[in-house]
Amino acid sequence: MNLHQFAETHEVSNQPPSLDGANLWRIDLPLQQWTGHFKGDWAHKRIDAYGALAGGPLMAAGFLANQNKPVFSSHDRYGHRIDLVEFHPAYHELMRTAIEHGLPSLPWTDPQPGAHVARAAMTYMHTQAEAGSGCPLTMTFASVPALKLQPDLAERWLPKVLATTYDARNVGMAHKGGVTLGMAMTEKQGGTDVRANTTRAYPVGAGGPGQAYELVGHKWFCSAPMCDAFLTLAQTEKGLSCFLLPRHRPDDTRNEFYIQRLKNKLGNCSNASSEVEFRGALAWMIGEEGRGVPTIIEMVAMTRFDCMVGSSALMRQALTQAAHHCAYRQVGGKRLADQPLMQNVLADLALESEAALALSMRMGLALDCPGDEQQAHFARLVTAVGKYWICKRAPAMINEAAECMGGAGYVEDSILPRLYREAPVNSTWEGSGNVQCLDVLRALSKEPGVLDALFAELGDGHGDRRLAAHIQQLKADLKDSTDIQYRARQLTEDIALGLQAKLLLEGGNATVSDAFIESRLSGSGRVYGGLPRGLDVEALVLRSTPAWP
């Protein structure tokens, strides 16, 4: 008997086809519709081209960049201090592709209606492929408003910050066609309370805005340390001030900027987050002395926007994987996607994903309207509301999506474990949940026009009695100042849900808006998959299932 014929014990069956190479734009109907809804359709071809890259070579590069973490070298083999972080080539491919396609620069170099929306759409797809590289990309993008507060520095730096050239060499800014920027604010004794920072700044000559200082101190978190310069905070005689600190001095010598170690993080593994010391590091003051927090907030507002976009992207990729798996996987001779309870879960995940996307894109539209007071007030509030709510929803949503895939969603061959580990960073970075909720209260109570802008945006419920009742209750709850800080999370959640419901109604898909309002504003469902009866869950699932291949 020839036993070799029995050596193959099984054949591969009941597995979904690979999504490798899918164009992330073309398989995402909600992204297409919301980008167009908020005036980003003029960039359709540009976004489509990036969708092909994100789902193809960048997706592959994302796996490599996370499997090969950055490595810190403090000294060279001769004993010279070098402070270099070395990255896998895949990381550089991700950075180069994003910068060459304008992800950090598009709204600043081509300001027009929908520019922030178009850039957000590309960032949304890039983050699905690989989120860690988004950190320096976001900080480079977000540095522009802060740099503009100091025109002399902006004149020197902005042309290279906005260039579509990526140069990873460890050389001074003068020798590069393009640069990236990072941030170093957090200190170990203060954390979010940056006013407790102890780093000191000493004027080299005449002090004041635009002037040179030497900084001495320690930063507990600096991301990403191979950027060409960093926005940082330090104390002067007049208080906490903002500075631009380059990695090289004007004479091309390395600045007194020393990396102590890389942080060993839960996720965000392709990106190097570090602990650094300034030992007389040369830096230039940005903005008014003693007004460092308001100055750097110009940058933080934009990074919080990208936290919204980034968490929405992680949720979308998790949904894509789960919906695709369930569209092909059979249990008991029937596709998972056709089974009622799985339809309930997938539809619920789809609602969460689309609502997050809609609010993020609406935020992009607000940023595309400079000089519009209503939009400015809206953006001021929603950077905190959206940062809190979308980032808070992502980890549980991604966990549920992984569960839809069973063991296939738990192993590292899948992207789901990476998405799950990545999700908490956006809710922690740039202010944790409590910080955001207290900022919501601050904006509503202390900044004239913000409260009015919120209710002008919400309107009267747009013909939906459930939303109208939610808005009336929200008004009453905000008028009641009793233990309002204690209730800050609930209030922020109610604002977020009201805005998302209103946007989905405006989007014109009654199946989506009715399901969201019925499930989110009625208080039903404490876990995903608890949608009420009577909803068209099949249509909701189909809307977010990739048509692939």
C-alpha positions in Angstrom: 0.0 0.0 0.0 1.3 3.5 -0.9 0.7 5.4 2.4 2.0 8.7 0.7 -1.4 9.2 -0.8 -2.8 9.7 2.7 -0.2 12.1 3.9 -2.3 15.1 3.0 -4.7 15.0 5.9 -7.0 17.9 4.8 -7.7 20.5 2.2 -8.3 24.2 2.9 -12.0 25.0 2.8 -14.5 27.3 4.4 -12.0 30.2 4.5 -12.6 33.7 3.1 -10.5 34.9 0.2 -7.6 37.2 1.0 -8.2 40.9 1.2 -4.6 41.6 0.3 -4.4 44.3 -2.4 -7.9 45.6 -1.9 -8.3 49.3 -2.6 -9.4 50.7 0.8 -11.3 53.5 -0.9 -13.2 51.4 -3.3 -14.4 48.9 -0.7 -15.6 51.6 1.7 -19.0 53.0 0.6 -19.5 55.1 3.8 -16.1 56.7 3.3 -16.9 57.6 -0.3 -20.2 59.1 0.7 -19.1 61.1 3.7 -16.0 62.5 1.9 -18.3 63.7 -0.8 -21.0 65.0 1.6 -18.4 67.3 3.3 -16.9 68.7 0.0 -13.9 66.4 -0.4 -15.1 64.9 -3.7 -12.8 67.1 -5.8 -9.9 65.0 -4.5 -11.5 61.7 -5.5 -8.8 60.6 -7.9 -6.1 61.4 -5.3 -7.9 59.6 -2.5 -8.6 56.6 -4.8 -4.9 56.3 -5.7 -4.0 56.3 -2.0 -6.6 53.7 -1.3 -4.8 51.3 -3.6 -1.5 52.0 -1.9 -3.0 51.7 1.6 -4.6 48.3 0.9 -1.6 47.0 -1.0 2.1 47.8 -0.4 1.4 49.9 2.7 -0.6 47.2 4.4 2.3 44.8 3.8 4.7 47.4 5.1 2.6 47.8 8.2 3.1 44.2 9.2 6.8 44.4 8.7 7.2 47.7 10.5 5.4 46.2 13.6 7.3 42.9 13.5 10.6 44.8 13.4 10.5 47.4 16.2 12.7 50.5 16.2 16.1 50.0 17.9 17.9 52.7 19.9 21.7 53.1 19.7 23.1 55.4 22.3 26.7 55.1 21.1 28.6 54.1 18.0 31.2 51.3 18.1 33.9 53.8 18.8 32.2 55.1 21.9 30.8 58.3 20.5 27.4 59.3 21.7 25.0 59.3 18.7 21.5 59.0 20.0 20.0 57.2 16.9 16.9 55.3 16.5 17.0 52.9 13.6 13.9 51.8 11.8 13.1 48.9 9.4 12.9 50.0 5.8 9.2 49.3 5.8 8.7 52.2 8.2 10.5 54.5 5.9 8.3 53.3 3.0 5.3 54.2 5.0 6.6 57.7 5.9 7.9 58.4 2.4 4.6 57.4 0.7 2.5 59.5 3.1 4.6 62.6 2.8 5.0 62.4 -0.9 1.2 62.2 -1.2 0.7 65.2 1.1 -0.8 63.7 4.2 1.0 66.2 6.5 0.6 69.2 4.1 -2.4 69.1 1.8 -4.8 71.4 3.7 -2.0 74.0 4.2 -0.6 73.9 0.7 -4.0 73.6 -1.1 -6.5 75.3 1.1 -10.0 75.0 -0.3 -13.4 73.6 0.7 -12.9 69.9 1.6 -9.1 70.0 1.9 -9.1 68.9 5.5 -11.7 66.3 4.6 -9.7 64.9 1.7 -6.6 64.7 3.8 -8.6 63.0 6.6 -9.8 60.4 4.1 -6.3 59.6 3.1 -5.1 59.5 6.7 -8.1 57.2 7.5 -6.8 54.7 5.0 -3.2 55.1 5.9 -4.0 54.4 9.6 -5.8 51.2 8.6 -2.6 50.0 7.0 -0.3 51.2 9.8 -1.0 53.5 12.7 2.4 54.0 14.3 3.8 56.1 11.5 0.8 58.3 11.9 2.4 59.9 15.0 5.2 61.9 13.3 2.9 62.5 10.3 0.2 64.0 12.5 2.6 66.1 14.5 4.2 67.5 11.4 0.7 68.3 10.1 -0.4 69.8 13.4 2.7 71.9 14.0 1.8 74.4 11.2 -0.7 76.6 13.2 1.7 76.8 16.1 4.7 77.7 13.9 2.6 80.4 12.2 2.4 82.2 15.5 6.1 83.0 15.1 6.6 84.4 11.6 10.4 84.5 11.6 10.6 80.9 12.5 7.8 79.9 10.2 9.6 81.6 7.3 12.6 79.2 7.8 10.8 76.0 8.8 7.4 75.9 7.0 8.7 75.4 3.5 10.4 72.2 4.6 7.6 71.1 6.9 5.2 71.4 4.0 7.5 69.8 1.4 6.5 66.5 -0.1 10.0 65.2 0.4 11.0 62.6 3.0 14.6 62.6 4.2 15.4 60.3 7.1 19.1 61.2 7.2 20.6 62.3 10.5 21.7 65.7 9.2 20.7 69.3 9.9 17.6 71.0 8.5 19.6 73.1 6.0 20.7 69.9 4.2 17.2 68.5 3.7 14.4 69.1 1.3 11.7 68.2 3.8 11.5 67.7 7.6 9.3 66.2 10.2 8.3 67.5 13.6 7.6 65.9 16.9 6.5 66.9 20.4 7.9 66.7 23.9 5.6 68.0 26.6 5.0 65.4 29.3 7.2 65.2 32.4 7.1 62.5 35.0 6.0 64.6 37.9 3.1 66.3 36.0 1.8 64.2 33.2 -1.3 66.0 31.9 -0.6 68.9 34.3 2.0 70.5 32.1 2.0 73.6 34.3 4.0 71.5 36.8 6.8 71.1 34.3 10.3 71.8 35.7 12.3 72.1 32.5 14.0 75.5 32.5 14.8 77.8 29.6 17.7 80.3 29.8 18.0 83.1 27.2 21.2 83.0 25.2 21.0 86.7 24.6 18.0 88.9 24.4 14.9 86.9 25.5 11.4 86.9 24.1 9.5 85.5 21.1 11.7 84.2 18.3 14.8 84.4 20.4 17.3 81.6 21.3 17.3 79.8 24.6 19.1 76.8 26.2 16.8 74.3 27.7 17.7 72.0 30.7 15.3 69.3 31.8 13.8 65.9 31.4 10.8 64.8 29.3 9.0 61.6 30.2 7.5 61.2 26.7 8.9 62.5 23.5 7.5 61.2 20.2 9.1 60.6 17.7 12.7 61.2 18.6 14.2 61.1 15.1 12.1 64.0 13.9 14.1 67.1 12.8 12.6 69.3 15.5 10.2 69.3 18.4 7.7 71.6 20.0 8.3 71.6 23.7 7.5 73.5 26.9 9.8 75.0 29.4 9.7 77.5 32.3 11.1 81.0 31.9 11.0 84.0 34.3 7.5 84.7 33.0 6.2 81.2 33.2 5.7 78.2 30.9 6.6 79.0 27.3 6.7 77.1 24.0 9.9 76.4 22.1 11.0 74.9 18.8 14.0 72.6 19.5 15.8 71.2 16.5 17.8 68.0 16.6 20.8 69.8 15.1 22.2 73.2 15.8 22.6 75.7 12.9 26.3 74.8 12.7 25.3 71.2 12.0 26.6 69.9 15.4 24.1 67.7 17.2 22.0 69.5 19.8 22.2 68.8 23.5 19.2 66.4 23.1 19.8 63.0 24.6 17.6 59.9 24.3 17.5 58.0 27.6 15.5 55.0 26.4 12.6 54.0 24.2 9.3 53.3 25.9 8.1 49.7 25.8 4.4 50.2 24.9 1.3 48.2 24.7 0.9 49.0 21.0 2.0 51.7 18.5 5.1 49.5 18.1 6.5 50.8 14.8 6.7 54.3 16.3 9.5 55.2 18.7 8.3 56.9 21.9 11.2 58.0 24.1 12.4 59.5 27.3 14.8 62.4 26.7 17.0 64.9 28.4 17.8 68.5 27.4 21.3 69.4 28.6 21.5 73.0 27.4 19.6 72.2 24.2 19.3 75.2 21.8 15.7 76.2 21.1 13.7 79.2 19.9 10.7 80.6 21.6 7.4 80.5 19.8 4.7 82.9 20.7 4.4 85.1 23.8 6.6 84.3 26.7 4.7 82.7 29.6 1.8 81.7 27.2 3.2 78.3 26.3 0.0 76.3 26.8 -2.2 78.5 24.6 0.5 78.4 22.0 1.0 74.7 21.9 -2.8 74.1 22.0 -2.8 75.3 18.4 -0.9 72.1 17.7 -2.8 69.9 20.2 -6.2 70.8 18.6 -5.1 69.3 15.3 -3.5 66.2 16.9 -6.8 65.6 18.7 -8.6 65.7 15.4 -6.3 63.1 14.1 -7.0 61.0 17.2 -10.7 61.0 16.1 -9.7 60.1 12.5 -7.3 57.5 13.7 -9.6 55.7 16.0 -12.4 55.8 13.4 -9.9 54.2 11.0 -9.0 51.4 13.4 -12.7 50.6 13.9 -13.2 50.6 10.1 -10.4 48.1 9.4 -11.7 45.9 12.2 -15.2 46.0 10.7 -13.8 45.3 7.2 -12.0 42.2 8.4 -15.0 40.9 10.4 -17.6 41.6 7.8 -15.4 40.0 5.1 -14.8 37.0 7.2 -18.5 36.5 8.0 -19.5 37.0 4.3 -17.7 33.7 3.4 -17.4 31.7 6.6 -20.0 29.0 7.1 -21.3 27.5 10.3 -23.9 24.8 10.2 -24.0 25.0 6.4 -25.0 28.7 6.5 -22.9 31.8 6.1 -22.2 33.7 9.3 -23.4 36.9 7.7 -26.8 35.3 7.1 -27.4 34.2 10.7 -29.6 36.6 12.7 -27.5 37.1 15.8 -24.3 37.7 13.8 -26.3 40.2 11.6 -27.2 42.0 14.8 -23.6 42.2 15.9 -22.2 43.2 12.5 -24.9 45.8 12.0 -24.2 47.3 15.4 -20.5 47.5 14.6 -21.2 49.1 11.3 -23.3 51.8 13.0 -20.5 52.6 15.4 -18.0 52.8 12.6 -20.1 55.0 10.3 -21.1 57.4 13.1 -17.5 57.9 14.1 -16.5 58.6 10.5 -19.3 61.1 10.0 -18.4 63.1 13.1 -14.7 63.1 12.1 -15.4 64.3 8.6 -17.8 66.9 10.0 -14.9 68.1 12.1 -12.8 68.3 8.9 -15.4 70.5 7.3 -15.3 72.9 10.3 -11.5 73.2 9.9 -12.0 74.0 6.2 -14.0 77.2 7.1 -11.4 79.7 8.4 -13.0 82.9 9.6 -16.4 81.3 10.2 -17.2 81.9 13.8 -19.9 79.2 14.1 -17.5 76.6 12.6 -14.6 77.7 14.9 -16.8 77.3 18.0 -18.0 73.9 16.7 -14.4 72.8 16.1 -13.4 74.0 19.6 -16.0 71.8 21.2 -15.8 68.7 19.0 -12.1 68.3 19.2 -12.7 67.4 22.8 -16.1 65.6 22.4 -14.9 63.5 19.4 -11.5 62.8 21.0 -13.3 61.4 24.1 -16.1 59.5 22.5 -14.6 58.0 19.4 -11.4 57.0 21.0 -13.3 55.6 24.0 -15.5 53.4 21.8 -12.7 51.9 19.7 -11.2 49.2 22.0 -14.5 47.5 22.8 -15.6 47.7 19.2 -12.4 46.2 17.9 -12.6 43.4 20.5 -16.1 42.6 19.3 -15.0 42.5 15.6 -12.2 40.1 16.5 -14.7 37.9 18.3 -16.7 37.7 15.1 -13.7 36.0 13.5 -13.1 33.5 16.4 -9.6 32.3 16.7 -8.7 33.8 13.3 -9.1 37.2 14.8 -6.9 36.4 17.8 -3.7 35.2 16.1 -1.0 37.6 15.0 -1.4 36.5 11.4 -4.5 38.7 11.5 -4.3 42.4 11.8 -6.9 42.4 14.6 -4.5 42.0 17.5 -2.5 45.0 16.3 -5.6 47.1 15.9 -6.7 46.1 19.5 -3.3 47.0 21.0 -3.2 50.3 19.1 -6.7 51.5 20.1 -6.0 52.7 23.6 -3.2 55.1 22.6 -5.6 57.6 21.1 -7.7 57.8 24.2 -4.6 58.4 26.4 -2.4 60.6 24.1 -3.2 64.3 24.1 -5.3 64.1 27.2 -7.1 61.1 28.7 -10.9 60.8 28.9 -11.4 62.9 32.0 -9.2 65.7 30.6 -11.4 65.8 27.5 -14.7 65.8 29.4 -13.5 68.6 31.7 -12.4 70.5 28.6 -15.9 70.1 27.2 -17.3 71.8 30.3 -14.7 74.5 30.1 -15.5 75.3 26.5 -19.3 75.3 27.1 -19.1 77.5 30.3 -16.2 79.8 29.7 -15.9 80.4 25.9 -18.7 82.7 24.6 -20.5 81.2 21.6 -19.6 77.6 22.0 -22.9 76.5 23.7 -24.9 78.4 21.1 -22.9 76.8 18.3 -23.6 73.3 19.7 -27.4 73.8 19.7 -27.4 75.6 16.4 -25.7 72.5 15.0 -28.1 70.1 16.7 -31.1 72.1 15.6 -34.6 70.9 16.6 -34.2 67.2 15.9 -34.6 67.4 12.1 -38.1 66.0 12.2 -37.1 63.0 14.5 -39.0 63.1 17.8 -36.4 60.8 19.5 -33.6 63.2 18.6 -35.7 66.2 19.6 -36.3 64.7 23.0 -32.6 63.9 23.4 -31.7 67.6 22.6 -34.2 68.9 25.1 -32.9 66.7 27.8 -29.4 67.7 27.0 -30.3 71.4 27.3 -31.8 70.7 30.7 -28.8 68.7 31.9 -26.4 71.4 30.9 -28.4 74.1 32.7 -28.2 72.1 35.9 -24.7 72.9 37.3 -25.2 70.6 40.3 -22.3 68.1 40.5 -21.6 68.9 36.8 -18.0 67.7 36.9 -19.2 64.4 38.3 -21.5 64.1 35.3 -19.0 65.3 32.7 -18.6 61.9 31.0 -22.4 61.4 30.6 -22.8 64.9 29.3 -20.0 64.5 26.8 -21.5 61.2 25.7 -24.9 62.7 25.2 -23.4 65.5 23.1 -21.5 63.1 20.9 -24.5 60.8 20.4 -26.7 63.8 19.6 -24.3 65.1 17.0 -23.8 61.7 15.4 -27.5 61.1 15.2 -28.0 64.5 13.6 -25.3 63.9 11.0 -26.6 60.5 10.1 -30.0 62.0 9.6 -28.5 64.6 7.3 -26.6 61.9 5.4 -29.9 60.8 3.9 -29.7 57.0 4.5 -32.8 56.4 6.6 -31.8 52.8 7.3 -28.6 53.9 9.0 -30.0 56.9 10.9 -33.1 55.1 12.1 -31.0 52.2 13.4 -28.5 54.5 15.1 -31.1 56.7 16.8 -33.3 53.7 17.9 -30.3 51.9 19.4 -28.2 54.8 20.8 -30.8 57.3 22.0 -33.2 54.7 23.5 -30.7 53.3 26.0 -31.0 49.8 24.7 -28.0 47.5 24.3 -25.1 47.5 26.7 -22.9 45.4 24.4 -22.7 45.2 20.6 -25.3 43.0 19.1 -28.2 44.3 21.2 -30.0 46.1 18.5 -33.7 46.4 18.9 -36.2 44.6 16.7 -37.5 45.9 13.4 -34.2 47.3 11.9 -32.9 46.4 8.5 -29.8 44.7 9.7 -29.1 43.0 6.4 -28.9 46.3 4.6 -26.6 47.7 7.3 -24.2 44.7 7.1 -24.2 44.8 3.3 -23.4 48.6 3.3 -20.1 48.0 5.2 -19.1 44.6 3.7 -16.2 44.9 1.2 -17.2 43.9 -2.3 -14.1 41.8 -2.8 -12.8 40.2 -4.9 
